[in-house]
Amino acid sequence: TDGAGAFVLMRADRARDLVAKPVYVLGNATAVWNRQISSMENLTVTAASESGRRAFDMAGLTPA
């Protein structure tokens, strides 16, 4: 597949009422280089390299 991901968002005040400890989203980003995997020049590099950098920048963090 081309991959996918999802998560559920809610307000912080509602999340505090849950049994499980909430995880706070500090940054997010998206990037698309190709509409189809068959049109990718290089299958070892994806738009995640761009969106990941943007999300870390937004969060003020660096990769581990």
N, C-alpha and C positions, 0 to 999 in steps of 0.2 A: 504494500500500500504506500501511499504518499505520506502517511502518518497523520495523527490528530491528537488533540488533547483538550481537556475541559476541566473547569473547576467551578464551584458554586460560591458566589459572593453574597455577603450580607453586611449590614451595618455592624460596627464594632460593639455597640451596646447590646445588640441581639446576640452576637457571637459569644459574649461573656457569659450568657445564660446557659450555654451548652455544656454538656459533660466533658467533651473532649476540649483540650486546650486549643484556642484559635491560632491560626497562622495569619500574619498580617502581610499583605501584598505591598511591597515597597516600590516596585517598578514593574513595568510590562512594556512589551513592544511586539511588533509583528513586521515581517518582511516577506515579500514574494519575489522571486527572481524568474521563475518559469511557471507557466500555467499547467504544463504537463511534464512528468518525469522524463518522458521520451525526448523532450527538447533540451534537456540539461547537457551542457558541454562536459561537465565534470561531476560525476556522481558522488565524489568524496567530499565535496564542499557544497553546503546548502545555505539558504538565506538565514538559517539559524545563527550563523556566524555574525551576521549583521544585527539581527534582532536581539540576540543575547548580549552583545556589546551595549546596545542602546538601553536594554532593561537594567543592566548593571550600572550604567552611568546614571540613569534616573534614580536608582536606589542609593547611589553613593557608595557602592560596594565594588569589589573586584572578585573574579572567580577564585575559588579555593586553590 
